[in-house]
Amino acid sequence: MIRSGYACNYKYSKGKYYIKLQEKAKADKRGLWKDNNAVDPWQWRKEKRILDLKIYSKLRLKEFLNILMIINHS
């Protein structure tokens, strides 16, 4: 799967065999690596968590402000 570009070498892996397979798949633009903006899964998950937290924080702020408006109009 790594050779075909549909799996990634685990970032903490010490095995050079899989690292070389992934480098070759990236160089040949196979599988997921066809996309010029492809990222490793752990990086994608990290970025998604950060984005989710930002969205959640904004929603909580809007909710809080709406409650304040209701209280002030009472």
C-alpha angles and dihedrals in degrees: 000000000000091000091053092048097247098108135040132228108250106256094232094047115123094199110113091195093071093040090056092047091054093046089052092048090050092047091049091044093233126168113332090003091070085084111082089212096050116141134190113267095245091053091049091050091049092051091046092052090052092048092047090052091050092050092046091049092051092049091050090049092051090048091050092048091049090053090050091051091051091050093047092050093050 
